[in-house]
Amino acid sequence: MRGELRTYRIHLGSANVVMEPDGAYLCVVQGRRAPGTLYLPFEDERLSLILSKAFLLAADHKIADASIRRQIER
């Protein structure tokens, strides 16, 4: 999938994210659920994790978390 800053591959078995073109891993950990946010009620927790990472990375230019931004911008 492609964001505005990079292209990403999300492994469907592990939900790990690899960034292109250098093949670096992107560490994105699940945070606490903020009040008023949408919860995706899937039976398979992995599917929920994959979809949330996909939506996050599709709008990578809007990510405000400093640790994620540092990894993307290296």
One Martini backbone bead per residue (centre of mass of N, CA, C, O) as a GRO file, in nm:
protein
   74
    1MET     BB    1   0.101   0.032   0.013
    2ARG     BB    2   0.028   0.388  -0.020
    3GLY     BB    3   0.158   0.672   0.078
    4GLU     BB    4   0.300   0.989   0.079
    5LEU     BB    5   0.596   0.894   0.198
    6ARG     BB    6   0.535   0.577   0.151
    7THR     BB    7   0.583   0.230   0.120
    8TYR     BB    8   0.387  -0.064   0.216
    9ARG     BB    9   0.406  -0.379   0.402
   10ILE     BB   10   0.162  -0.619   0.514
   11HIS     BB   11   0.157  -0.889   0.704
   12LEU     BB   12  -0.100  -1.127   0.734
   13GLY     BB   13   0.022  -1.307   0.974
   14SER     BB   14   0.175  -1.065   1.166
   15ALA     BB   15   0.146  -0.741   1.095
   16ASN     BB   16   0.393  -0.651   0.972
   17VAL     BB   17   0.604  -0.369   0.879
   18VAL     BB   18   0.728  -0.266   0.557
   19MET     BB   19   0.953  -0.049   0.405
   20GLU     BB   20   0.992   0.146   0.128
   21PRO     BB   21   1.299   0.065  -0.024
   22ASP     BB   22   1.472  -0.068   0.241
   23GLY     BB   23   1.312  -0.282   0.441
   24ALA     BB   24   1.209  -0.150   0.689
   25TYR     BB   25   1.089  -0.161   0.995
   26LEU     BB   26   0.770  -0.090   1.151
   27CYS     BB   27   0.686   0.033   1.466
   28VAL     BB   28   0.349  -0.057   1.568
   29VAL     BB   29   0.156   0.009   1.845
   30GLN     BB   30  -0.096  -0.046   2.050
   31GLY     BB   31  -0.315   0.163   2.184
   32ARG     BB   32  -0.523   0.337   2.344
   33ARG     BB   33  -0.849   0.401   2.369
   34ALA     BB   34  -1.019   0.662   2.269
   35PRO     BB   35  -1.252   0.870   2.317
   36GLY     BB   36  -1.474   0.843   2.039
   37THR     BB   37  -1.381   0.596   1.899
   38LEU     BB   38  -1.354   0.355   1.666
   39TYR     BB   39  -1.465   0.018   1.672
   40LEU     BB   40  -1.352  -0.294   1.541
   41PRO     BB   41  -1.564  -0.590   1.543
   42PHE     BB   42  -1.360  -0.843   1.521
   43GLU     BB   43  -1.283  -1.164   1.573
   44ASP     BB   44  -1.013  -1.100   1.439
   45GLU     BB   45  -0.754  -0.928   1.565
   46ARG     BB   46  -0.564  -0.916   1.320
   47LEU     BB   47  -0.751  -0.770   1.123
   48SER     BB   48  -0.774  -0.513   1.291
   49LEU     BB   49  -0.470  -0.448   1.286
   50ILE     BB   50  -0.431  -0.430   0.980
   51LEU     BB   51  -0.645  -0.210   0.923
   52SER     BB   52  -0.531   0.010   1.112
   53LYS     BB   53  -0.257   0.029   0.968
   54ALA     BB   54  -0.361   0.098   0.686
   55PHE     BB   55  -0.507   0.363   0.763
   56LEU     BB   56  -0.264   0.504   0.885
   57LEU     BB   57  -0.062   0.476   0.629
   58ALA     BB   58  -0.239   0.619   0.414
   59ALA     BB   59  -0.199   0.880   0.632
   60ASP     BB   60   0.115   0.948   0.698
   61HIS     BB   61   0.109   1.274   0.692
   62LYS     BB   62  -0.081   1.272   0.979
   63ILE     BB   63   0.124   1.176   1.169
   64ALA     BB   64   0.214   1.263   1.519
   65ASP     BB   65   0.393   1.049   1.609
   66ALA     BB   66   0.727   1.061   1.671
   67SER     BB   67   0.824   0.761   1.642
   68ILE     BB   68   0.696   0.710   1.365
   69ARG     BB   69   0.815   0.947   1.206
   70ARG     BB   70   1.114   0.872   1.237
   71GLN     BB   71   1.094   0.604   1.081
   72ILE     BB   72   0.984   0.720   0.810
   73GLU     BB   73   1.215   0.966   0.779
   74ARG     BB   74   1.497   0.799   0.744
   0.00000   0.00000   0.00000
